[in-house]
Protein backbone atom coordinates (compact mmCIF):
# COMPACT_ATOMS: atom_id res chain seq x y z
CA UNK A 1 0.00 0.00 0.00
CA UNK A 2 2.86 2.39 0.89
CA UNK A 3 4.62 1.68 -2.40
CA UNK A 4 1.36 2.38 -4.30
CA UNK A 5 0.94 5.79 -2.62
CA UNK A 6 4.57 6.69 -3.32
CA UNK A 7 4.07 5.77 -7.02
CA UNK A 8 0.91 7.95 -7.26
CA UNK A 9 2.72 10.94 -5.66
CA UNK A 10 5.60 10.51 -8.08
CA UNK A 11 3.22 10.65 -11.03
CA UNK A 12 1.52 13.77 -9.65
CA UNK A 13 4.81 15.63 -9.03
CA UNK A 14 6.46 14.67 -12.30
CA UNK A 15 4.97 17.58 -14.34
CA UNK A 16 6.07 20.06 -11.68
CA UNK A 17 9.59 18.68 -11.69
CA UNK A 18 9.72 18.86 -15.46
CA UNK A 19 8.51 22.42 -15.41
CA UNK A 20 11.14 23.26 -12.73
CA UNK A 21 13.84 21.94 -15.00
CA UNK A 22 12.91 24.57 -17.56
CA UNK A 23 12.37 27.37 -14.95
CA UNK A 24 14.76 27.04 -12.02
CA UNK A 25 13.38 30.21 -10.43
CA UNK A 26 10.03 28.44 -9.81
CA UNK A 27 11.47 25.55 -7.77
CA UNK A 28 10.06 27.05 -4.53
CA UNK A 29 7.58 29.83 -3.61
CA UNK A 30 10.36 32.25 -2.60
CA UNK A 31 12.05 31.80 -5.97
CA UNK A 32 8.77 32.37 -7.71
CA UNK A 33 8.22 35.61 -5.83
CA UNK A 34 11.78 36.76 -6.54
CA UNK A 35 11.44 35.98 -10.19
CA UNK A 36 8.18 37.92 -10.44
CA UNK A 37 9.70 40.89 -8.62
CA UNK A 38 12.69 40.90 -10.95
CA UNK A 39 10.39 40.65 -13.95
CA UNK A 40 8.20 43.51 -12.75
CA UNK A 41 11.25 45.62 -11.99
CA UNK A 42 12.59 45.11 -15.47
CA UNK A 43 9.20 46.00 -16.93
CA UNK A 44 9.01 49.25 -14.93
CA UNK A 45 12.58 50.12 -15.84
CA UNK A 46 11.74 49.70 -19.50
CA UNK A 47 8.73 52.01 -19.09
CA UNK A 48 10.64 54.93 -17.51
CA UNK A 49 9.14 57.30 -20.06
CA UNK A 50 5.61 56.45 -18.90
CA UNK A 51 4.23 58.85 -16.24
CA UNK A 52 3.49 57.34 -12.83
CA UNK A 53 0.08 58.06 -11.40
CA UNK A 54 0.31 60.26 -8.28
CA UNK A 55 -0.83 58.94 -4.94
CA UNK A 56 -4.37 59.83 -3.99
CA UNK A 57 -3.18 60.55 -0.43
CA UNK A 58 -0.04 62.60 -1.18
CA UNK A 59 -1.16 64.07 -4.49
CA UNK A 60 -0.70 67.64 -3.23
CA UNK A 61 2.88 67.07 -1.99
CA UNK A 62 5.88 68.08 -4.02
CA UNK A 63 7.50 65.12 -5.75
CA UNK A 64 11.25 64.76 -5.78
CA UNK A 65 13.04 64.52 -9.06
CA UNK A 66 14.49 61.14 -9.99
CA UNK A 67 17.92 60.65 -8.43
CA UNK A 68 17.40 63.35 -5.80
CA UNK A 69 17.80 60.81 -3.02
CA UNK A 70 20.69 58.37 -2.96
CA UNK A 71 21.36 55.56 -0.55
CA UNK A 72 24.91 54.67 0.39
CA UNK A 73 26.04 51.50 2.07
CA UNK A 74 27.00 52.02 5.68
CA UNK A 75 30.59 51.43 6.73
CA UNK A 76 31.74 48.41 8.65
CA UNK A 77 30.36 48.49 12.16
CA UNK A 78 33.67 48.10 13.96
CA UNK A 79 35.04 51.20 12.22
CA UNK A 80 32.58 53.26 14.27
CA UNK A 81 33.49 51.63 17.57
CA UNK A 82 35.81 53.89 19.54
CA UNK A 83 36.71 51.12 21.94
CA UNK A 84 38.46 49.06 19.28
CA UNK A 85 41.25 51.60 18.84
CA UNK A 86 44.22 51.74 21.20
CA UNK A 87 44.85 55.04 23.01
CA UNK A 88 47.60 57.11 21.47
CA UNK A 89 50.62 57.13 23.74
CA UNK A 90 51.99 60.56 24.69
CA UNK A 91 55.56 59.19 24.72
CA UNK A 92 57.29 56.59 22.55
CA UNK A 93 57.67 53.24 24.31
CA UNK A 94 59.56 50.74 22.10
CA UNK A 95 61.17 49.20 25.20
CA UNK A 96 57.84 48.25 26.77
CA UNK A 97 58.79 44.63 27.64
CA UNK A 98 61.94 45.84 29.41
CA UNK A 99 60.04 48.67 31.08
CA UNK A 100 57.23 46.42 32.27
CA UNK A 101 59.75 44.05 33.84
CA UNK A 102 61.36 46.82 35.86
CA UNK A 103 57.96 48.33 36.65
CA UNK A 104 56.94 45.03 38.27
CA UNK A 105 60.30 44.89 40.07
CA UNK A 106 59.85 48.42 41.42
CA UNK A 107 56.26 47.66 42.37
CA UNK A 108 57.38 44.73 44.52
CA UNK A 109 60.18 46.83 46.01
CA UNK A 110 57.92 49.81 46.80
CA UNK A 111 55.08 47.81 48.31
CA UNK A 112 56.92 45.02 50.12
CA UNK A 113 60.22 46.67 51.04
CA UNK A 114 60.14 50.47 50.93
CA UNK A 115 56.66 50.93 52.38
CA UNK A 116 57.18 48.69 55.46
CA UNK A 117 60.59 50.28 56.07
CA UNK A 118 59.16 53.78 55.82
CA UNK A 119 56.33 52.83 58.18
CA UNK A 120 58.98 51.80 60.68
CA UNK A 121 60.91 55.02 60.01
CA UNK A 122 57.80 57.06 60.81
CA UNK A 123 57.31 55.09 64.02
CA UNK A 124 60.81 55.75 65.40
CA UNK A 125 61.25 59.38 64.23
CA UNK A 126 59.17 62.42 65.16
CA UNK A 127 57.43 64.49 62.51
CA UNK A 128 59.58 67.59 63.04
CA UNK A 129 62.76 65.55 62.44
CA UNK A 130 61.49 64.15 59.12
CA UNK A 131 60.28 67.61 58.06
CA UNK A 132 63.64 69.15 58.97
CA UNK A 133 65.51 66.54 56.90
CA UNK A 134 63.21 67.16 53.95
CA UNK A 135 63.76 70.94 54.16
CA UNK A 136 67.52 70.44 54.45
CA UNK A 137 67.58 68.22 51.36
CA UNK A 138 65.55 70.80 49.42
CA UNK A 139 67.98 73.57 50.33
CA UNK A 140 71.04 71.41 49.56
CA UNK A 141 69.73 71.02 45.98
CA UNK A 142 69.48 74.82 45.56
CA UNK A 143 72.41 74.96 43.04
CA UNK A 144 70.56 72.61 40.67
CA UNK A 145 67.41 74.75 40.65
CA UNK A 146 69.34 78.03 40.44
CA UNK A 147 71.63 77.00 37.56
CA UNK A 148 68.78 75.52 35.51
CA UNK A 149 66.63 78.61 35.98
CA UNK A 150 69.47 80.66 34.47
CA UNK A 151 70.04 78.14 31.66
CA UNK A 152 66.35 78.34 30.75
CA UNK A 153 66.45 82.13 30.57
CA UNK A 154 64.39 82.63 33.75
CA UNK A 155 66.37 85.27 35.70
CA UNK A 156 63.42 86.18 37.94
CA UNK A 157 62.90 82.53 38.93
CA UNK A 158 66.63 82.29 39.63
CA UNK A 159 66.37 85.35 41.85
CA UNK A 160 63.47 83.81 43.76
CA UNK A 161 65.43 80.59 44.28
CA UNK A 162 68.42 82.56 45.57
CA UNK A 163 66.37 84.68 47.96
CA UNK A 164 64.55 81.60 49.30
CA UNK A 165 67.81 79.79 49.88
CA UNK A 166 69.37 82.70 51.75
CA UNK A 167 66.26 83.21 53.89
CA UNK A 168 66.09 79.52 54.84
CA UNK A 169 69.85 79.37 55.47
CA UNK A 170 69.99 82.48 57.63
CA UNK A 171 66.73 81.86 59.44
CA UNK A 172 66.93 78.16 60.25
CA UNK A 173 70.17 76.67 58.89
CA UNK A 174 68.16 75.12 56.07
CA UNK A 175 66.10 72.97 58.44
CA UNK A 176 63.07 75.27 58.37
CA UNK A 177 61.32 76.39 55.18
CA UNK A 178 60.69 80.01 56.14
CA UNK A 179 60.37 81.14 52.51
CA UNK A 180 57.42 78.90 51.65
CA UNK A 181 54.97 81.33 53.23
CA UNK A 182 56.36 84.37 51.41
CA UNK A 183 54.82 85.71 48.21
CA UNK A 184 57.15 85.68 45.21
CA UNK A 185 57.45 88.23 42.42
CA UNK A 186 56.90 85.49 39.82
CA UNK A 187 55.28 82.04 40.15
CA UNK A 188 57.84 79.30 40.70
CA UNK A 189 57.37 75.57 40.34
CA UNK A 190 57.63 74.10 43.86
CA UNK A 191 59.56 71.12 42.49
CA UNK A 192 62.10 73.49 40.93
CA UNK A 193 63.95 73.31 37.63
CA UNK A 194 66.23 70.47 36.57
CA UNK A 195 68.42 69.62 33.59
CA UNK A 196 65.72 67.45 32.03
CA UNK A 197 63.44 70.47 31.86
CA UNK A 198 66.30 72.60 30.57
CA UNK A 199 66.90 70.18 27.68
CA UNK A 200 63.17 70.28 26.96
CA UNK A 201 63.21 74.09 26.88
CA UNK A 202 66.12 73.89 24.46
CA UNK A 203 64.03 71.84 22.07
CA UNK A 204 64.98 68.27 22.92
CA UNK A 205 62.07 65.84 22.89
CA UNK A 206 61.45 63.33 25.66
CA UNK A 207 62.65 60.43 23.54
CA UNK A 208 61.86 56.89 24.58
CA UNK A 209 60.17 56.09 27.84
CA UNK A 210 62.46 54.23 30.26
CA UNK A 211 61.83 52.65 33.64
CA UNK A 212 64.93 52.38 35.79
CA UNK A 213 65.22 50.03 38.79
CA UNK A 214 64.60 51.80 42.11
CA UNK A 215 64.44 55.20 40.36
CA UNK A 216 61.20 54.60 38.48
CA UNK A 217 59.82 56.30 35.34
CA UNK A 218 62.11 58.39 33.18
CA UNK A 219 62.95 59.09 29.54
CA UNK A 220 66.06 59.35 27.40
CA UNK A 221 66.11 63.12 27.87
CA UNK A 222 65.54 62.95 31.62
CA UNK A 223 68.17 60.23 32.00
CA UNK A 224 70.80 62.61 30.61
CA UNK A 225 69.23 65.33 32.72
CA UNK A 226 69.82 63.30 35.87
CA UNK A 227 73.53 63.19 35.05
CA UNK A 228 73.60 66.98 34.94
CA UNK A 229 71.61 67.18 38.17
CA UNK A 230 74.15 64.92 39.89
CA UNK A 231 77.08 67.18 38.98
CA UNK A 232 75.31 70.27 40.38
CA UNK A 233 74.37 68.59 43.66
CA UNK A 234 76.76 69.27 46.59
CA UNK A 235 76.16 65.70 47.78
CA UNK A 236 77.99 64.42 44.69
CA UNK A 237 81.28 65.86 45.97
CA UNK A 238 81.21 64.17 49.38
CA UNK A 239 84.21 61.91 49.85
CA UNK A 240 84.24 58.94 50.03
CA UNK A 241 81.62 58.02 47.47
CA UNK A 242 79.97 55.60 49.87
CA UNK A 243 79.07 58.52 52.14
CA UNK A 244 77.75 60.46 49.14
CA UNK A 245 75.58 57.52 48.10
CA UNK A 246 74.33 56.99 51.65
CA UNK A 247 73.38 60.67 51.98
CA UNK A 248 71.45 60.62 48.70
CA UNK A 249 69.63 57.40 49.56
CA UNK A 250 68.85 58.61 53.07
CA UNK A 251 67.39 61.94 52.00
CA UNK A 252 65.34 60.42 49.20
CA UNK A 253 64.07 57.66 51.49
CA UNK A 254 62.91 60.31 53.95
CA UNK A 255 60.95 61.98 51.13
CA UNK A 256 58.97 58.82 50.33
CA UNK A 257 55.99 60.32 52.15
CA UNK A 258 55.32 62.19 48.89
CA UNK A 259 55.82 59.22 46.59
CA UNK A 260 54.21 56.18 48.23
CA UNK A 261 50.66 57.57 48.74
CA UNK A 262 50.51 58.90 45.17
CA UNK A 263 51.75 55.59 43.78
CA UNK A 264 49.32 53.44 45.77
CA UNK A 265 46.40 55.70 44.80
CA UNK A 266 47.27 55.50 41.11
CA UNK A 267 47.71 51.74 41.30
CA UNK A 268 44.35 51.25 43.01
CA UNK A 269 42.29 53.12 40.41
CA UNK A 270 44.15 52.27 37.18
CA UNK A 271 43.13 49.37 34.96
CA UNK A 272 46.74 49.07 33.78
CA UNK A 273 49.02 50.77 36.34
CA UNK A 274 51.97 50.65 33.95
CA UNK A 275 50.17 52.66 31.26
CA UNK A 276 48.72 55.03 33.84
CA UNK A 277 52.16 55.70 35.29
CA UNK A 278 53.70 56.20 31.85
CA UNK A 279 51.07 58.68 30.70
CA UNK A 280 51.03 60.54 34.02
CA UNK A 281 54.81 60.92 33.96
CA UNK A 282 54.93 62.08 30.33
CA UNK A 283 52.10 64.58 30.90
CA UNK A 284 53.71 65.95 34.07
CA UNK A 285 57.08 66.48 32.41
CA UNK A 286 55.49 68.12 29.36
CA UNK A 287 53.56 70.52 31.61
CA UNK A 288 56.72 71.41 33.51
CA UNK A 289 58.57 72.20 30.28
CA UNK A 290 55.69 74.10 28.66
CA UNK A 291 54.74 76.28 31.64
C-alpha positions as CSV (number, residue, x, y, z in Angstrom):
1,X,0.0,0.0,0.0
2,X,2.9,2.4,0.9
3,X,4.6,1.7,-2.4
4,X,1.4,2.4,-4.3
5,X,0.9,5.8,-2.6
6,X,4.6,6.7,-3.3
7,X,4.1,5.8,-7.0
8,X,0.9,7.9,-7.3
9,X,2.7,10.9,-5.7
10,X,5.6,10.5,-8.1
11,X,3.2,10.7,-11.0
12,X,1.5,13.8,-9.7
13,X,4.8,15.6,-9.0
14,X,6.5,14.7,-12.3
15,X,5.0,17.6,-14.3
16,X,6.1,20.1,-11.7
17,X,9.6,18.7,-11.7
18,X,9.7,18.9,-15.5
19,X,8.5,22.4,-15.4
20,X,11.1,23.3,-12.7
21,X,13.8,21.9,-15.0
22,X,12.9,24.6,-17.6
23,X,12.4,27.4,-14.9
24,X,14.8,27.0,-12.0
25,X,13.4,30.2,-10.4
26,X,10.0,28.4,-9.8
27,X,11.5,25.5,-7.8
28,X,10.1,27.1,-4.5
29,X,7.6,29.8,-3.6
30,X,10.4,32.3,-2.6
31,X,12.1,31.8,-6.0
32,X,8.8,32.4,-7.7
33,X,8.2,35.6,-5.8
34,X,11.8,36.8,-6.5
35,X,11.4,36.0,-10.2
36,X,8.2,37.9,-10.4
37,X,9.7,40.9,-8.6
38,X,12.7,40.9,-10.9
39,X,10.4,40.6,-13.9
40,X,8.2,43.5,-12.8
41,X,11.2,45.6,-12.0
42,X,12.6,45.1,-15.5
43,X,9.2,46.0,-16.9
44,X,9.0,49.3,-14.9
45,X,12.6,50.1,-15.8
46,X,11.7,49.7,-19.5
47,X,8.7,52.0,-19.1
48,X,10.6,54.9,-17.5
49,X,9.1,57.3,-20.1
50,X,5.6,56.5,-18.9
51,X,4.2,58.9,-16.2
52,X,3.5,57.3,-12.8
53,X,0.1,58.1,-11.4
54,X,0.3,60.3,-8.3
55,X,-0.8,58.9,-4.9
56,X,-4.4,59.8,-4.0
57,X,-3.2,60.5,-0.4
58,X,0.0,62.6,-1.2
59,X,-1.2,64.1,-4.5
60,X,-0.7,67.6,-3.2
61,X,2.9,67.1,-2.0
62,X,5.9,68.1,-4.0
63,X,7.5,65.1,-5.7
64,X,11.3,64.8,-5.8
65,X,13.0,64.5,-9.1
66,X,14.5,61.1,-10.0
67,X,17.9,60.7,-8.4
68,X,17.4,63.3,-5.8
69,X,17.8,60.8,-3.0
70,X,20.7,58.4,-3.0
71,X,21.4,55.6,-0.5
72,X,24.9,54.7,0.4
73,X,26.0,51.5,2.1
74,X,27.0,52.0,5.7
75,X,30.6,51.4,6.7
76,X,31.7,48.4,8.7
77,X,30.4,48.5,12.2
78,X,33.7,48.1,14.0
79,X,35.0,51.2,12.2
80,X,32.6,53.3,14.3
81,X,33.5,51.6,17.6
82,X,35.8,53.9,19.5
83,X,36.7,51.1,21.9
84,X,38.5,49.1,19.3
85,X,41.2,51.6,18.8
86,X,44.2,51.7,21.2
87,X,44.9,55.0,23.0
88,X,47.6,57.1,21.5
89,X,50.6,57.1,23.7
90,X,52.0,60.6,24.7
91,X,55.6,59.2,24.7
92,X,57.3,56.6,22.6
93,X,57.7,53.2,24.3
94,X,59.6,50.7,22.1
95,X,61.2,49.2,25.2
96,X,57.8,48.2,26.8
97,X,58.8,44.6,27.6
98,X,61.9,45.8,29.4
99,X,60.0,48.7,31.1
100,X,57.2,46.4,32.3
101,X,59.7,44.0,33.8
102,X,61.4,46.8,35.9
103,X,58.0,48.3,36.7
104,X,56.9,45.0,38.3
105,X,60.3,44.9,40.1
106,X,59.8,48.4,41.4
107,X,56.3,47.7,42.4
108,X,57.4,44.7,44.5
109,X,60.2,46.8,46.0
110,X,57.9,49.8,46.8
111,X,55.1,47.8,48.3
112,X,56.9,45.0,50.1
113,X,60.2,46.7,51.0
114,X,60.1,50.5,50.9
115,X,56.7,50.9,52.4
116,X,57.2,48.7,55.5
117,X,60.6,50.3,56.1
118,X,59.2,53.8,55.8
119,X,56.3,52.8,58.2
120,X,59.0,51.8,60.7
121,X,60.9,55.0,60.0
122,X,57.8,57.1,60.8
123,X,57.3,55.1,64.0
124,X,60.8,55.8,65.4
125,X,61.3,59.4,64.2
126,X,59.2,62.4,65.2
127,X,57.4,64.5,62.5
128,X,59.6,67.6,63.0
129,X,62.8,65.5,62.4
130,X,61.5,64.2,59.1
131,X,60.3,67.6,58.1
132,X,63.6,69.1,59.0
133,X,65.5,66.5,56.9
134,X,63.2,67.2,53.9
135,X,63.8,70.9,54.2
136,X,67.5,70.4,54.5
137,X,67.6,68.2,51.4
138,X,65.6,70.8,49.4
139,X,68.0,73.6,50.3
140,X,71.0,71.4,49.6
141,X,69.7,71.0,46.0
142,X,69.5,74.8,45.6
143,X,72.4,75.0,43.0
144,X,70.6,72.6,40.7
145,X,67.4,74.7,40.6
146,X,69.3,78.0,40.4
147,X,71.6,77.0,37.6
148,X,68.8,75.5,35.5
149,X,66.6,78.6,36.0
150,X,69.5,80.7,34.5
151,X,70.0,78.1,31.7
152,X,66.3,78.3,30.8
153,X,66.4,82.1,30.6
154,X,64.4,82.6,33.7
155,X,66.4,85.3,35.7
156,X,63.4,86.2,37.9
157,X,62.9,82.5,38.9
158,X,66.6,82.3,39.6
159,X,66.4,85.4,41.9
160,X,63.5,83.8,43.8
161,X,65.4,80.6,44.3
162,X,68.4,82.6,45.6
163,X,66.4,84.7,48.0
164,X,64.5,81.6,49.3
165,X,67.8,79.8,49.9
166,X,69.4,82.7,51.7
167,X,66.3,83.2,53.9
168,X,66.1,79.5,54.8
169,X,69.9,79.4,55.5
170,X,70.0,82.5,57.6
171,X,66.7,81.9,59.4
172,X,66.9,78.2,60.2
173,X,70.2,76.7,58.9
174,X,68.2,75.1,56.1
175,X,66.1,73.0,58.4
176,X,63.1,75.3,58.4
177,X,61.3,76.4,55.2
178,X,60.7,80.0,56.1
179,X,60.4,81.1,52.5
180,X,57.4,78.9,51.7
181,X,55.0,81.3,53.2
182,X,56.4,84.4,51.4
183,X,54.8,85.7,48.2
184,X,57.2,85.7,45.2
185,X,57.5,88.2,42.4
186,X,56.9,85.5,39.8
187,X,55.3,82.0,40.2
188,X,57.8,79.3,40.7
189,X,57.4,75.6,40.3
190,X,57.6,74.1,43.9
191,X,59.6,71.1,42.5
192,X,62.1,73.5,40.9
193,X,63.9,73.3,37.6
194,X,66.2,70.5,36.6
195,X,68.4,69.6,33.6
196,X,65.7,67.4,32.0
197,X,63.4,70.5,31.9
198,X,66.3,72.6,30.6
199,X,66.9,70.2,27.7
200,X,63.2,70.3,27.0
201,X,63.2,74.1,26.9
202,X,66.1,73.9,24.5
203,X,64.0,71.8,22.1
204,X,65.0,68.3,22.9
205,X,62.1,65.8,22.9
206,X,61.5,63.3,25.7
207,X,62.7,60.4,23.5
208,X,61.9,56.9,24.6
209,X,60.2,56.1,27.8
210,X,62.5,54.2,30.3
211,X,61.8,52.6,33.6
212,X,64.9,52.4,35.8
213,X,65.2,50.0,38.8
214,X,64.6,51.8,42.1
215,X,64.4,55.2,40.4
216,X,61.2,54.6,38.5
217,X,59.8,56.3,35.3
218,X,62.1,58.4,33.2
219,X,63.0,59.1,29.5
220,X,66.1,59.3,27.4
221,X,66.1,63.1,27.9
222,X,65.5,63.0,31.6
223,X,68.2,60.2,32.0
224,X,70.8,62.6,30.6
225,X,69.2,65.3,32.7
226,X,69.8,63.3,35.9
227,X,73.5,63.2,35.0
228,X,73.6,67.0,34.9
229,X,71.6,67.2,38.2
230,X,74.1,64.9,39.9
231,X,77.1,67.2,39.0
232,X,75.3,70.3,40.4
233,X,74.4,68.6,43.7
234,X,76.8,69.3,46.6
235,X,76.2,65.7,47.8
236,X,78.0,64.4,44.7
237,X,81.3,65.9,46.0
238,X,81.2,64.2,49.4
239,X,84.2,61.9,49.8
240,X,84.2,58.9,50.0
241,X,81.6,58.0,47.5
242,X,80.0,55.6,49.9
243,X,79.1,58.5,52.1
244,X,77.8,60.5,49.1
245,X,75.6,57.5,48.1
246,X,74.3,57.0,51.6
247,X,73.4,60.7,52.0
248,X,71.5,60.6,48.7
249,X,69.6,57.4,49.6
250,X,68.8,58.6,53.1
251,X,67.4,61.9,52.0
252,X,65.3,60.4,49.2
253,X,64.1,57.7,51.5
254,X,62.9,60.3,54.0
255,X,61.0,62.0,51.1
256,X,59.0,58.8,50.3
257,X,56.0,60.3,52.1
258,X,55.3,62.2,48.9
259,X,55.8,59.2,46.6
260,X,54.2,56.2,48.2
261,X,50.7,57.6,48.7
262,X,50.5,58.9,45.2
263,X,51.7,55.6,43.8
264,X,49.3,53.4,45.8
265,X,46.4,55.7,44.8
266,X,47.3,55.5,41.1
267,X,47.7,51.7,41.3
268,X,44.4,51.2,43.0
269,X,42.3,53.1,40.4
270,X,44.2,52.3,37.2
271,X,43.1,49.4,35.0
272,X,46.7,49.1,33.8
273,X,49.0,50.8,36.3
274,X,52.0,50.7,33.9
275,X,50.2,52.7,31.3
276,X,48.7,55.0,33.8
277,X,52.2,55.7,35.3
278,X,53.7,56.2,31.8
279,X,51.1,58.7,30.7
280,X,51.0,60.5,34.0
281,X,54.8,60.9,34.0
282,X,54.9,62.1,30.3
283,X,52.1,64.6,30.9
284,X,53.7,66.0,34.1
285,X,57.1,66.5,32.4
286,X,55.5,68.1,29.4
287,X,53.6,70.5,31.6
288,X,56.7,71.4,33.5
289,X,58.6,72.2,30.3
290,X,55.7,74.1,28.7
291,X,54.7,76.3,31.6
